[in-house]
Amino acid sequence: MNANATLSVAGDRRGGHGIDAGIGLWVFMGVVTTLFLLFVTAYVMRMDGADWSAIAMPWQLWLSTALLTAAGVLLQQASLAARGAHWVRVRNRLLAGGACTWAFLAVQLWAWQALYALRVMPAGNPAASFFYLLTALHGLHVAGGLVAWGVTTYGIWHSPDPARTAWRIALCARYWHFLLAVWALLFATLSGLTPDVVRFICGTA
């Protein structure tokens, strides 16, 4: 790969495939955002139930949040490096970003184990059920992103088209920012919202 080739990234974006991929990602993120907002709405509405019992968030979630934040920063740095054809830096940042993302999933599972050790099970308490459901659903979307990350990383060494590879890295970075935003919403909802807070916001306290 060389600098002259990567200068055609902007042109590749104007090509049909680049535009289709970019629009497709925006549409996908819009659908996923709607899905999570519906779940959050259901979570808030369910809090009025007499069987609702809030659970303490395990400290591991703070670590996983830091890991996903670092992954997003590293993917963005990889995207910027790809624009300048700094391919050694691209490889390093992309691999580090993927490692942080894998670590994020591992720490999420660690958080699950910590709750299981406290006998916080998915059944019996709707607060726990929503916790496992929302974190699992987000984790599935992170895993899907890692599939795209793997294809993109493979392309750095094997793709004959550096412009397309750079464009894929940019799409990965965009998706990682989206994953972080969704996780921030979920974490704030799970850890900060209580029935009293909801009643106060709704003016029914």
Biotite code that builds the C-alpha atoms (Angstrom):
import biotite.structure as struc

atoms = struc.array([
    struc.Atom([0.000, 0.000, 0.000], chain_id="A", res_id=1, res_name="MET", atom_name="CA", element="C"),
    struc.Atom([1.271, 3.489, -0.747], chain_id="A", res_id=2, res_name="ASN", atom_name="CA", element="C"),
    struc.Atom([0.351, 7.087, -0.067], chain_id="A", res_id=3, res_name="ALA", atom_name="CA", element="C"),
    struc.Atom([-0.865, 7.806, -3.592], chain_id="A", res_id=4, res_name="ASN", atom_name="CA", element="C"),
    struc.Atom([-3.343, 4.955, -3.430], chain_id="A", res_id=5, res_name="ALA", atom_name="CA", element="C"),
    struc.Atom([-4.857, 6.098, -0.161], chain_id="A", res_id=6, res_name="THR", atom_name="CA", element="C"),
    struc.Atom([-5.432, 9.575, -1.509], chain_id="A", res_id=7, res_name="LEU", atom_name="CA", element="C"),
    struc.Atom([-8.291, 8.088, -3.482], chain_id="A", res_id=8, res_name="SER", atom_name="CA", element="C"),
    struc.Atom([-10.284, 7.364, -0.311], chain_id="A", res_id=9, res_name="VAL", atom_name="CA", element="C"),
    struc.Atom([-12.512, 10.383, -0.891], chain_id="A", res_id=10, res_name="ALA", atom_name="CA", element="C"),
    struc.Atom([-13.177, 9.229, -4.415], chain_id="A", res_id=11, res_name="GLY", atom_name="CA", element="C"),
    struc.Atom([-14.018, 5.757, -3.179], chain_id="A", res_id=12, res_name="ASP", atom_name="CA", element="C"),
    struc.Atom([-16.542, 7.284, -0.806], chain_id="A", res_id=13, res_name="ARG", atom_name="CA", element="C"),
    struc.Atom([-18.272, 8.903, -3.747], chain_id="A", res_id=14, res_name="ARG", atom_name="CA", element="C"),
    struc.Atom([-18.422, 5.557, -5.528], chain_id="A", res_id=15, res_name="GLY", atom_name="CA", element="C"),
    struc.Atom([-21.554, 3.481, -5.396], chain_id="A", res_id=16, res_name="GLY", atom_name="CA", element="C"),
    struc.Atom([-20.249, 0.780, -3.063], chain_id="A", res_id=17, res_name="HIS", atom_name="CA", element="C"),
    struc.Atom([-18.866, 3.271, -0.555], chain_id="A", res_id=18, res_name="GLY", atom_name="CA", element="C"),
    struc.Atom([-22.093, 5.267, -0.473], chain_id="A", res_id=19, res_name="ILE", atom_name="CA", element="C"),
    struc.Atom([-24.189, 2.098, -0.178], chain_id="A", res_id=20, res_name="ASP", atom_name="CA", element="C"),
    struc.Atom([-22.093, 0.833, 2.738], chain_id="A", res_id=21, res_name="ALA", atom_name="CA", element="C"),
    struc.Atom([-22.190, 4.178, 4.516], chain_id="A", res_id=22, res_name="GLY", atom_name="CA", element="C"),
    struc.Atom([-25.939, 4.592, 4.125], chain_id="A", res_id=23, res_name="ILE", atom_name="CA", element="C"),
    struc.Atom([-26.534, 0.981, 5.071], chain_id="A", res_id=24, res_name="GLY", atom_name="CA", element="C"),
    struc.Atom([-24.602, 1.457, 8.302], chain_id="A", res_id=25, res_name="LEU", atom_name="CA", element="C"),
    struc.Atom([-26.585, 4.590, 9.183], chain_id="A", res_id=26, res_name="TRP", atom_name="CA", element="C"),
    struc.Atom([-29.864, 2.757, 8.544], chain_id="A", res_id=27, res_name="VAL", atom_name="CA", element="C"),
    struc.Atom([-28.722, -0.202, 10.622], chain_id="A", res_id=28, res_name="PHE", atom_name="CA", element="C"),
    struc.Atom([-27.687, 2.042, 13.504], chain_id="A", res_id=29, res_name="MET", atom_name="CA", element="C"),
    struc.Atom([-31.036, 3.821, 13.322], chain_id="A", res_id=30, res_name="GLY", atom_name="CA", element="C"),
    struc.Atom([-32.926, 0.527, 13.575], chain_id="A", res_id=31, res_name="VAL", atom_name="CA", element="C"),
    struc.Atom([-30.758, -0.685, 16.453], chain_id="A", res_id=32, res_name="VAL", atom_name="CA", element="C"),
    struc.Atom([-31.171, 2.641, 18.272], chain_id="A", res_id=33, res_name="THR", atom_name="CA", element="C"),
    struc.Atom([-34.946, 2.317, 18.007], chain_id="A", res_id=34, res_name="THR", atom_name="CA", element="C"),
    struc.Atom([-34.752, -1.241, 19.339], chain_id="A", res_id=35, res_name="LEU", atom_name="CA", element="C"),
    struc.Atom([-32.732, -0.234, 22.387], chain_id="A", res_id=36, res_name="PHE", atom_name="CA", element="C"),
    struc.Atom([-34.937, 2.795, 23.074], chain_id="A", res_id=37, res_name="LEU", atom_name="CA", element="C"),
    struc.Atom([-37.970, 0.506, 23.086], chain_id="A", res_id=38, res_name="LEU", atom_name="CA", element="C"),
    struc.Atom([-36.259, -1.791, 25.587], chain_id="A", res_id=39, res_name="PHE", atom_name="CA", element="C"),
    struc.Atom([-35.284, 1.166, 27.767], chain_id="A", res_id=40, res_name="VAL", atom_name="CA", element="C"),
    struc.Atom([-38.890, 2.404, 27.660], chain_id="A", res_id=41, res_name="THR", atom_name="CA", element="C"),
    struc.Atom([-40.120, -1.040, 28.706], chain_id="A", res_id=42, res_name="ALA", atom_name="CA", element="C"),
    struc.Atom([-37.514, -1.041, 31.492], chain_id="A", res_id=43, res_name="TYR", atom_name="CA", element="C"),
    struc.Atom([-38.788, 2.290, 32.825], chain_id="A", res_id=44, res_name="VAL", atom_name="CA", element="C"),
    struc.Atom([-42.419, 1.220, 32.639], chain_id="A", res_id=45, res_name="MET", atom_name="CA", element="C"),
    struc.Atom([-41.713, -2.084, 34.373], chain_id="A", res_id=46, res_name="ARG", atom_name="CA", element="C"),
    struc.Atom([-40.119, -0.354, 37.357], chain_id="A", res_id=47, res_name="MET", atom_name="CA", element="C"),
    struc.Atom([-43.562, 0.368, 38.811], chain_id="A", res_id=48, res_name="ASP", atom_name="CA", element="C"),
    struc.Atom([-44.134, -3.328, 39.447], chain_id="A", res_id=49, res_name="GLY", atom_name="CA", element="C"),
    struc.Atom([-44.354, -4.527, 43.034], chain_id="A", res_id=50, res_name="ALA", atom_name="CA", element="C"),
    struc.Atom([-41.862, -7.296, 42.254], chain_id="A", res_id=51, res_name="ASP", atom_name="CA", element="C"),
    struc.Atom([-39.159, -4.842, 41.146], chain_id="A", res_id=52, res_name="TRP", atom_name="CA", element="C"),
    struc.Atom([-35.979, -5.048, 43.216], chain_id="A", res_id=53, res_name="SER", atom_name="CA", element="C"),
    struc.Atom([-33.026, -2.899, 42.152], chain_id="A", res_id=54, res_name="ALA", atom_name="CA", element="C"),
    struc.Atom([-29.663, -4.609, 41.794], chain_id="A", res_id=55, res_name="ILE", atom_name="CA", element="C"),
    struc.Atom([-26.251, -3.114, 42.503], chain_id="A", res_id=56, res_name="ALA", atom_name="CA", element="C"),
    struc.Atom([-24.125, -2.757, 39.397], chain_id="A", res_id=57, res_name="MET", atom_name="CA", element="C"),
    struc.Atom([-20.887, -4.767, 39.610], chain_id="A", res_id=58, res_name="PRO", atom_name="CA", element="C"),
    struc.Atom([-17.709, -2.687, 39.544], chain_id="A", res_id=59, res_name="TRP", atom_name="CA", element="C"),
    struc.Atom([-16.541, -4.585, 36.460], chain_id="A", res_id=60, res_name="GLN", atom_name="CA", element="C"),
    struc.Atom([-18.912, -2.490, 34.344], chain_id="A", res_id=61, res_name="LEU", atom_name="CA", element="C"),
    struc.Atom([-16.746, 0.571, 34.929], chain_id="A", res_id=62, res_name="TRP", atom_name="CA", element="C"),
    struc.Atom([-13.750, -1.351, 33.618], chain_id="A", res_id=63, res_name="LEU", atom_name="CA", element="C"),
    struc.Atom([-15.670, -2.566, 30.569], chain_id="A", res_id=64, res_name="SER", atom_name="CA", element="C"),
    struc.Atom([-16.807, 1.009, 29.871], chain_id="A", res_id=65, res_name="THR", atom_name="CA", element="C"),
    struc.Atom([-13.196, 2.183, 29.922], chain_id="A", res_id=66, res_name="ALA", atom_name="CA", element="C"),
    struc.Atom([-12.202, -0.638, 27.566], chain_id="A", res_id=67, res_name="LEU", atom_name="CA", element="C"),
    struc.Atom([-14.921, 0.174, 25.039], chain_id="A", res_id=68, res_name="LEU", atom_name="CA", element="C"),
    struc.Atom([-13.998, 3.859, 25.203], chain_id="A", res_id=69, res_name="THR", atom_name="CA", element="C"),
    struc.Atom([-10.358, 3.001, 24.529], chain_id="A", res_id=70, res_name="ALA", atom_name="CA", element="C"),
    struc.Atom([-11.400, 0.771, 21.635], chain_id="A", res_id=71, res_name="ALA", atom_name="CA", element="C"),
    struc.Atom([-13.347, 3.612, 20.027], chain_id="A", res_id=72, res_name="GLY", atom_name="CA", element="C"),
    struc.Atom([-10.416, 5.994, 20.400], chain_id="A", res_id=73, res_name="VAL", atom_name="CA", element="C"),
    struc.Atom([-8.011, 3.464, 18.887], chain_id="A", res_id=74, res_name="LEU", atom_name="CA", element="C"),
    struc.Atom([-10.323, 2.759, 15.931], chain_id="A", res_id=75, res_name="LEU", atom_name="CA", element="C"),
    struc.Atom([-10.630, 6.480, 15.286], chain_id="A", res_id=76, res_name="GLN", atom_name="CA", element="C"),
    struc.Atom([-6.847, 6.838, 15.383], chain_id="A", res_id=77, res_name="GLN", atom_name="CA", element="C"),
    struc.Atom([-6.556, 3.937, 12.932], chain_id="A", res_id=78, res_name="ALA", atom_name="CA", element="C"),
    struc.Atom([-9.000, 5.676, 10.590], chain_id="A", res_id=79, res_name="SER", atom_name="CA", element="C"),
    struc.Atom([-7.044, 8.923, 10.718], chain_id="A", res_id=80, res_name="LEU", atom_name="CA", element="C"),
    struc.Atom([-3.773, 7.069, 10.153], chain_id="A", res_id=81, res_name="ALA", atom_name="CA", element="C"),
    struc.Atom([-5.258, 5.277, 7.136], chain_id="A", res_id=82, res_name="ALA", atom_name="CA", element="C"),
    struc.Atom([-6.089, 8.616, 5.517], chain_id="A", res_id=83, res_name="ARG", atom_name="CA", element="C"),
    struc.Atom([-2.419, 9.500, 5.689], chain_id="A", res_id=84, res_name="GLY", atom_name="CA", element="C"),
    struc.Atom([-1.237, 6.057, 4.579], chain_id="A", res_id=85, res_name="ALA", atom_name="CA", element="C"),
    struc.Atom([0.565, 5.399, 7.865], chain_id="A", res_id=86, res_name="HIS", atom_name="CA", element="C"),
    struc.Atom([-0.091, 1.690, 7.615], chain_id="A", res_id=87, res_name="TRP", atom_name="CA", element="C"),
    struc.Atom([2.157, 0.545, 10.468], chain_id="A", res_id=88, res_name="VAL", atom_name="CA", element="C"),
    struc.Atom([0.240, 2.843, 12.803], chain_id="A", res_id=89, res_name="ARG", atom_name="CA", element="C"),
    struc.Atom([-3.041, 1.640, 11.291], chain_id="A", res_id=90, res_name="VAL", atom_name="CA", element="C"),
    struc.Atom([-2.187, -1.988, 12.021], chain_id="A", res_id=91, res_name="ARG", atom_name="CA", element="C"),
    struc.Atom([-1.116, -1.234, 15.589], chain_id="A", res_id=92, res_name="ASN", atom_name="CA", element="C"),
    struc.Atom([-4.179, 0.861, 16.409], chain_id="A", res_id=93, res_name="ARG", atom_name="CA", element="C"),
    struc.Atom([-6.591, -1.532, 14.725], chain_id="A", res_id=94, res_name="LEU", atom_name="CA", element="C"),
    struc.Atom([-5.205, -4.576, 16.516], chain_id="A", res_id=95, res_name="LEU", atom_name="CA", element="C"),
    struc.Atom([-5.172, -2.753, 19.857], chain_id="A", res_id=96, res_name="ALA", atom_name="CA", element="C"),
    struc.Atom([-8.743, -1.576, 19.326], chain_id="A", res_id=97, res_name="GLY", atom_name="CA", element="C"),
    struc.Atom([-9.884, -5.106, 18.588], chain_id="A", res_id=98, res_name="GLY", atom_name="CA", element="C"),
    struc.Atom([-8.068, -6.416, 21.668], chain_id="A", res_id=99, res_name="ALA", atom_name="CA", element="C"),
    struc.Atom([-9.810, -3.830, 23.865], chain_id="A", res_id=100, res_name="CYS", atom_name="CA", element="C"),
    struc.Atom([-13.148, -4.842, 22.376], chain_id="A", res_id=101, res_name="THR", atom_name="CA", element="C"),
    struc.Atom([-12.557, -8.529, 23.046], chain_id="A", res_id=102, res_name="TRP", atom_name="CA", element="C"),
    struc.Atom([-11.547, -7.552, 26.580], chain_id="A", res_id=103, res_name="ALA", atom_name="CA", element="C"),
    struc.Atom([-14.794, -5.585, 26.899], chain_id="A", res_id=104, res_name="PHE", atom_name="CA", element="C"),
    struc.Atom([-16.817, -8.723, 26.184], chain_id="A", res_id=105, res_name="LEU", atom_name="CA", element="C"),
    struc.Atom([-14.707, -10.753, 28.599], chain_id="A", res_id=106, res_name="ALA", atom_name="CA", element="C"),
    struc.Atom([-15.220, -8.224, 31.382], chain_id="A", res_id=107, res_name="VAL", atom_name="CA", element="C"),
    struc.Atom([-18.964, -8.149, 30.696], chain_id="A", res_id=108, res_name="GLN", atom_name="CA", element="C"),
    struc.Atom([-19.015, -11.914, 31.249], chain_id="A", res_id=109, res_name="LEU", atom_name="CA", element="C"),
    struc.Atom([-16.977, -11.353, 34.409], chain_id="A", res_id=110, res_name="TRP", atom_name="CA", element="C"),
    struc.Atom([-19.684, -8.938, 35.599], chain_id="A", res_id=111, res_name="ALA", atom_name="CA", element="C"),
    struc.Atom([-22.298, -11.620, 34.935], chain_id="A", res_id=112, res_name="TRP", atom_name="CA", element="C"),
    struc.Atom([-20.288, -14.107, 36.988], chain_id="A", res_id=113, res_name="GLN", atom_name="CA", element="C"),
    struc.Atom([-20.042, -11.594, 39.825], chain_id="A", res_id=114, res_name="ALA", atom_name="CA", element="C"),
    struc.Atom([-23.814, -11.223, 39.884], chain_id="A", res_id=115, res_name="LEU", atom_name="CA", element="C"),
    struc.Atom([-24.327, -14.979, 39.704], chain_id="A", res_id=116, res_name="TYR", atom_name="CA", element="C"),
    struc.Atom([-22.022, -15.347, 42.697], chain_id="A", res_id=117, res_name="ALA", atom_name="CA", element="C"),
    struc.Atom([-24.400, -13.017, 44.556], chain_id="A", res_id=118, res_name="LEU", atom_name="CA", element="C"),
    struc.Atom([-27.325, -15.187, 43.381], chain_id="A", res_id=119, res_name="ARG", atom_name="CA", element="C"),
    struc.Atom([-28.692, -12.469, 41.127], chain_id="A", res_id=120, res_name="VAL", atom_name="CA", element="C"),
    struc.Atom([-30.407, -14.654, 38.558], chain_id="A", res_id=121, res_name="MET", atom_name="CA", element="C"),
    struc.Atom([-32.222, -13.697, 35.329], chain_id="A", res_id=122, res_name="PRO", atom_name="CA", element="C"),
    struc.Atom([-35.517, -15.147, 36.619], chain_id="A", res_id=123, res_name="ALA", atom_name="CA", element="C"),
    struc.Atom([-37.494, -13.911, 39.594], chain_id="A", res_id=124, res_name="GLY", atom_name="CA", element="C"),
    struc.Atom([-36.539, -10.226, 39.506], chain_id="A", res_id=125, res_name="ASN", atom_name="CA", element="C"),
    struc.Atom([-37.446, -8.092, 36.480], chain_id="A", res_id=126, res_name="PRO", atom_name="CA", element="C"),
    struc.Atom([-34.545, -5.726, 37.205], chain_id="A", res_id=127, res_name="ALA", atom_name="CA", element="C"),
    struc.Atom([-32.094, -8.616, 36.860], chain_id="A", res_id=128, res_name="ALA", atom_name="CA", element="C"),
    struc.Atom([-33.917, -9.932, 33.795], chain_id="A", res_id=129, res_name="SER", atom_name="CA", element="C"),
    struc.Atom([-33.571, -6.588, 32.047], chain_id="A", res_id=130, res_name="PHE", atom_name="CA", element="C"),
    struc.Atom([-29.913, -6.333, 33.046], chain_id="A", res_id=131, res_name="PHE", atom_name="CA", element="C"),
    struc.Atom([-29.008, -9.651, 31.469], chain_id="A", res_id=132, res_name="TYR", atom_name="CA", element="C"),
    struc.Atom([-31.194, -9.025, 28.420], chain_id="A", res_id=133, res_name="LEU", atom_name="CA", element="C"),
    struc.Atom([-29.839, -5.545, 27.654], chain_id="A", res_id=134, res_name="LEU", atom_name="CA", element="C"),
    struc.Atom([-26.185, -6.386, 28.248], chain_id="A", res_id=135, res_name="THR", atom_name="CA", element="C"),
    struc.Atom([-26.502, -9.590, 26.196], chain_id="A", res_id=136, res_name="ALA", atom_name="CA", element="C"),
    struc.Atom([-28.193, -7.756, 23.329], chain_id="A", res_id=137, res_name="LEU", atom_name="CA", element="C"),
    struc.Atom([-25.498, -5.094, 23.321], chain_id="A", res_id=138, res_name="HIS", atom_name="CA", element="C"),
    struc.Atom([-22.816, -7.767, 23.512], chain_id="A", res_id=139, res_name="GLY", atom_name="CA", element="C"),
    struc.Atom([-24.239, -9.446, 20.406], chain_id="A", res_id=140, res_name="LEU", atom_name="CA", element="C"),
    struc.Atom([-23.939, -6.186, 18.484], chain_id="A", res_id=141, res_name="HIS", atom_name="CA", element="C"),
    struc.Atom([-20.359, -5.798, 19.708], chain_id="A", res_id=142, res_name="VAL", atom_name="CA", element="C"),
    struc.Atom([-19.604, -9.344, 18.534], chain_id="A", res_id=143, res_name="ALA", atom_name="CA", element="C"),
    struc.Atom([-21.087, -8.495, 15.138], chain_id="A", res_id=144, res_name="GLY", atom_name="CA", element="C"),
    struc.Atom([-18.814, -5.480, 14.968], chain_id="A", res_id=145, res_name="GLY", atom_name="CA", element="C"),
    struc.Atom([-15.846, -7.715, 15.684], chain_id="A", res_id=146, res_name="LEU", atom_name="CA", element="C"),
    struc.Atom([-16.701, -9.777, 12.616], chain_id="A", res_id=147, res_name="VAL", atom_name="CA", element="C"),
    struc.Atom([-16.450, -6.614, 10.500], chain_id="A", res_id=148, res_name="ALA", atom_name="CA", element="C"),
    struc.Atom([-13.269, -5.678, 12.356], chain_id="A", res_id=149, res_name="TRP", atom_name="CA", element="C"),
    struc.Atom([-11.773, -9.078, 11.501], chain_id="A", res_id=150, res_name="GLY", atom_name="CA", element="C"),
    struc.Atom([-12.585, -8.674, 7.805], chain_id="A", res_id=151, res_name="VAL", atom_name="CA", element="C"),
    struc.Atom([-11.130, -5.173, 7.826], chain_id="A", res_id=152, res_name="THR", atom_name="CA", element="C"),
    struc.Atom([-7.983, -6.248, 9.638], chain_id="A", res_id=153, res_name="THR", atom_name="CA", element="C"),
    struc.Atom([-7.503, -9.090, 7.180], chain_id="A", res_id=154, res_name="TYR", atom_name="CA", element="C"),
    struc.Atom([-7.799, -6.593, 4.332], chain_id="A", res_id=155, res_name="GLY", atom_name="CA", element="C"),
    struc.Atom([-4.837, -4.565, 5.571], chain_id="A", res_id=156, res_name="ILE", atom_name="CA", element="C"),
    struc.Atom([-2.506, -7.421, 4.676], chain_id="A", res_id=157, res_name="TRP", atom_name="CA", element="C"),
    struc.Atom([-4.397, -8.952, 1.757], chain_id="A", res_id=158, res_name="HIS", atom_name="CA", element="C"),
    struc.Atom([-6.545, -6.332, 0.034], chain_id="A", res_id=159, res_name="SER", atom_name="CA", element="C"),
    struc.Atom([-5.148, -4.886, -3.218], chain_id="A", res_id=160, res_name="PRO", atom_name="CA", element="C"),
    struc.Atom([-7.286, -1.759, -2.721], chain_id="A", res_id=161, res_name="ASP", atom_name="CA", element="C"),
    struc.Atom([-5.994, 0.449, 0.135], chain_id="A", res_id=162, res_name="PRO", atom_name="CA", element="C"),
    struc.Atom([-8.713, 3.033, -0.468], chain_id="A", res_id=163, res_name="ALA", atom_name="CA", element="C"),
    struc.Atom([-11.438, 0.485, 0.179], chain_id="A", res_id=164, res_name="ARG", atom_name="CA", element="C"),
    struc.Atom([-9.602, -0.767, 3.264], chain_id="A", res_id=165, res_name="THR", atom_name="CA", element="C"),
    struc.Atom([-9.346, 2.776, 4.614], chain_id="A", res_id=166, res_name="ALA", atom_name="CA", element="C"),
    struc.Atom([-13.052, 3.292, 4.011], chain_id="A", res_id=167, res_name="TRP", atom_name="CA", element="C"),
    struc.Atom([-13.857, 0.083, 5.898], chain_id="A", res_id=168, res_name="ARG", atom_name="CA", element="C"),
    struc.Atom([-11.749, 1.260, 8.819], chain_id="A", res_id=169, res_name="ILE", atom_name="CA", element="C"),
    struc.Atom([-13.688, 4.535, 8.851], chain_id="A", res_id=170, res_name="ALA", atom_name="CA", element="C"),
    struc.Atom([-16.965, 2.594, 8.957], chain_id="A", res_id=171, res_name="LEU", atom_name="CA", element="C"),
    struc.Atom([-15.652, 0.446, 11.811], chain_id="A", res_id=172, res_name="CYS", atom_name="CA", element="C"),
    struc.Atom([-14.689, 3.560, 13.768], chain_id="A", res_id=173, res_name="ALA", atom_name="CA", element="C"),
    struc.Atom([-18.175, 5.002, 13.222], chain_id="A", res_id=174, res_name="ARG", atom_name="CA", element="C"),
    struc.Atom([-19.804, 1.812, 14.442], chain_id="A", res_id=175, res_name="TYR", atom_name="CA", element="C"),
    struc.Atom([-17.578, 1.660, 17.529], chain_id="A", res_id=176, res_name="TRP", atom_name="CA", element="C"),
    struc.Atom([-18.630, 5.198, 18.458], chain_id="A", res_id=177, res_name="HIS", atom_name="CA", element="C"),
    struc.Atom([-22.222, 4.044, 18.113], chain_id="A", res_id=178, res_name="PHE", atom_name="CA", element="C"),
    struc.Atom([-21.597, 1.002, 20.317], chain_id="A", res_id=179, res_name="LEU", atom_name="CA", element="C"),
    struc.Atom([-20.101, 3.244, 22.989], chain_id="A", res_id=180, res_name="LEU", atom_name="CA", element="C"),
    struc.Atom([-23.059, 5.651, 22.833], chain_id="A", res_id=181, res_name="ALA", atom_name="CA", element="C"),
    struc.Atom([-25.539, 2.790, 23.206], chain_id="A", res_id=182, res_name="VAL", atom_name="CA", element="C"),
    struc.Atom([-23.575, 1.315, 26.089], chain_id="A", res_id=183, res_name="TRP", atom_name="CA", element="C"),
    struc.Atom([-23.429, 4.718, 27.820], chain_id="A", res_id=184, res_name="ALA", atom_name="CA", element="C"),
    struc.Atom([-27.220, 4.941, 27.564], chain_id="A", res_id=185, res_name="LEU", atom_name="CA", element="C"),
    struc.Atom([-27.685, 1.424, 28.913], chain_id="A", res_id=186, res_name="LEU", atom_name="CA", element="C"),
    struc.Atom([-25.190, 1.846, 31.733], chain_id="A", res_id=187, res_name="PHE", atom_name="CA", element="C"),
    struc.Atom([-26.772, 5.145, 32.797], chain_id="A", res_id=188, res_name="ALA", atom_name="CA", element="C"),
    struc.Atom([-30.220, 3.552, 32.689], chain_id="A", res_id=189, res_name="THR", atom_name="CA", element="C"),
    struc.Atom([-29.257, 0.429, 34.605], chain_id="A", res_id=190, res_name="LEU", atom_name="CA", element="C"),
    struc.Atom([-27.185, 2.190, 37.248], chain_id="A", res_id=191, res_name="SER", atom_name="CA", element="C"),
    struc.Atom([-28.861, 5.585, 37.589], chain_id="A", res_id=192, res_name="GLY", atom_name="CA", element="C"),
    struc.Atom([-32.581, 5.121, 37.066], chain_id="A", res_id=193, res_name="LEU", atom_name="CA", element="C"),
    struc.Atom([-34.668, 4.150, 40.074], chain_id="A", res_id=194, res_name="THR", atom_name="CA", element="C"),
    struc.Atom([-38.438, 4.189, 40.579], chain_id="A", res_id=195, res_name="PRO", atom_name="CA", element="C"),
    struc.Atom([-38.069, 7.381, 42.630], chain_id="A", res_id=196, res_name="ASP", atom_name="CA", element="C"),
    struc.Atom([-36.067, 9.064, 39.859], chain_id="A", res_id=197, res_name="VAL", atom_name="CA", element="C"),
    struc.Atom([-38.649, 8.038, 37.254], chain_id="A", res_id=198, res_name="VAL", atom_name="CA", element="C"),
    struc.Atom([-41.501, 9.362, 39.406], chain_id="A", res_id=199, res_name="ARG", atom_name="CA", element="C"),
    struc.Atom([-39.633, 12.626, 39.890], chain_id="A", res_id=200, res_name="PHE", atom_name="CA", element="C"),
    struc.Atom([-39.005, 13.027, 36.151], chain_id="A", res_id=201, res_name="ILE", atom_name="CA", element="C"),
    struc.Atom([-42.626, 12.206, 35.349], chain_id="A", res_id=202, res_name="CYS", atom_name="CA", element="C"),
    struc.Atom([-43.890, 14.543, 38.063], chain_id="A", res_id=203, res_name="GLY", atom_name="CA", element="C"),
    struc.Atom([-45.674, 11.782, 39.954], chain_id="A", res_id=204, res_name="THR", atom_name="CA", element="C"),
    struc.Atom([-43.414, 11.704, 42.992], chain_id="A", res_id=205, res_name="ALA", atom_name="CA", element="C"),
])
